[in-house]
Amino acid sequence: MEKILIVPIGTIEEEILDHIRSVLQETFQREAIVSEPLIIPQQAYNALRKQSHSTRILKVLGAMKPASCEFLLGVIDEDCYVPELNFVFGEADLLARAAVIALPRLRQDFYGYDPDRDLLLLRAAKEAIHELGHTCGFGHCPDPRCVMHFSNSLGDTDVKTTRFCDACRNMRVSQRVIRNNAGRVKRGES
């Protein structure tokens, strides 16, 4: 059976990793396992921006992906960017079947609000599913409620659900890759 390998990059809270693991297993119908943490790659950090370059992280992740794992998801609690954008919530490499999500901008307290644990877990689940969806060959979807909709802002992430829309489900790369997770993922998904 193919697996999803979840790689914490630096220190990531166990509850967040367990939640992501559970959601990915249900959505992609594959065993998801959490590896030992990876040290944040020095070559990815940009001191002037005080952010990590997500594409450089992806290169490290892609090179370490074991043959026994079909997909790899890195989870980092550092702000990330690509040169053409101020920040990214995540990035994926279709060829390497590897992705990374960044947690800081998914947190309410990043914006000066009171922390909201359930909302963080929901946002992390959405971004994890979205980025692994890219590794399956899905592009961005025009449906704002579809998990594959592009998030230009956190508001976009909050509008979308953890589910693939009918059009995306019908365009599956493989009938066994994705199923719409019928269960609820924390706070009020519909």
N, C-alpha and C positions, 0 to 999 in steps of 0.2 A: 504494500500500500504506500502510495506517495505521501509525503509529509510536508507540513509547513514548519519551518524552523524560525522561531522568534528569537532575535538576538538583542538583549539589552546592551545598549552602548553607554557605558558609564553606569551610574547607579540609577535604577528604576524601581519604584515601589512594587512589591510582589503583588499587591491587589490589582494594580493596573495591568501587569503582565498576565495575571490569571484571567482577568476579564477579557482582554484582547484574545487570549488563547481560546477561551470558551466560545466567543463570538465567531472567530475564524473557523473553528472546527464545525460549528453548526452551519455557517454560511457556505463554506467550500467543501463540506463533507470529507474532510481529511483530518488525520491526526495532526494536532499542532503541539509542538514541544518547545520549551523554553531552554535555551542554551546557557552556558556560563557567560557572564558579562564580558564584553569586549571593551578594551580601553579606548577612549575617544581618540581617533587618529589625529596626530599632531598636524599632519599636512592638510587637514580639513579646516582647521581653525584660522579665521581671519581676525587678527587682533584689532585692525582698524575698524572693522564692522562689529566686532564683538559677537560674531556669529560663526557657525560652521557651514561649510560649503557642502550641500547635500549630495551633489554629484560625485565629489571626492569620497564621501562616505560610501556611496553606492559602489564605487570601484573596489573598495576594500571588501565590502560585503559580498559582491559578486565573485571575487577571487577566493573567498573562503567557503562558498556554498558547497556542502557535501553532495555527492551524487545521489545519496539516499533521500534527499529533500527536493521536492519539486519547486517549492517556493521558499523564499527567505524574506522575512520582514525585520528590519532593524527598528528599534524604538530608542529614541534619544531625548533626554530632558535638557536640551540646549537649543537655542534659537537657531534656525537654519535659513539658508538663502541659496539662490542661484544668481549668477551675475546680472541677469536681466530683470530680476524682481527684488523688492525690498525684503521679502521673506517667503517661505513656503511652509505649508502644513505638512507636506510630504513630497516625495518624488519616487518614481519607479523606473526600472530598466527592464523593458520587455524581453530583450535578448537574454539577459542574465537571470530573468525571473526573480529579481530582487527589488525590494522597495525599502523605504525608510519613512518613518513619521516622526515629527518633532512635537513634543508635548507643551512647551511653554505658552504658545499663543492659544492653546486650547483651554487654558486655565483662566477662570474669571479674575483671579488676583493679578494676572499679568496686566490687566486693564484698570486696576485699582478698585475692583469690586470684591465683596466678600467671597471667599472660596466656596465652591459648590462641587462636592465630590461626585455626585451622581451625574451632573452635567459634564464634568471632565471625562468620566468613564464613557458616557454616551458619545461625546465628540471623538474620543480616541478610537472607539469602535468604528464610527463612520469613516474616519480617515484611514484606519487599517484596512477595512473592506475596500474602500475606494482605491487605495494604492495597489493592493493585491489584485483588484479588478483590472488595473492597467497591465499587470504582469500576465494576465490571461488574454490580453488582446483588446480589451474594451477601451474605447476612447471616451471623451467627455460627452455627456448626454444633455440634450436641451431641456429635459424635464427637471424642474427645480426640486422635486421631491425624490428623484432617483439618487441613489448613493453615488452614481457615476457623474453627477452634475459637478461642474467646476466650482470650487469655492474660492472666490476672489476675496471674500471677507468671512469673518466668523458668522455673520448673519446668514450667509449662504449655507454654511455647514449646519447651522441650527435649523434651517428650513428643510433640508433633505432628511430622508429617513435612512435606516440601515439596510434598506431593501433595494434590489434592482427593479426598475420599472418593467412593465410588460414588454416593451420594445427591446430592452436590453436582455431580458430573459430569453426572448425569442431569437436573439442574435448570438446566443452562447457559442463560445469557441468549441465547447464540447458539452454534450448533454450531461456528463457527469461532473463537470467542473463546478457549476454553481446551481444552487436552488434558492428560491426566495425563502429566507428564514421567517417562518410563520410566527415564531415566538416574539415576545416583547424583549427589548434590550433596554433595561432601566427606564427611566422617566418617559412615560407617555408616548411611545412610538405608535403610530397608527398606519 
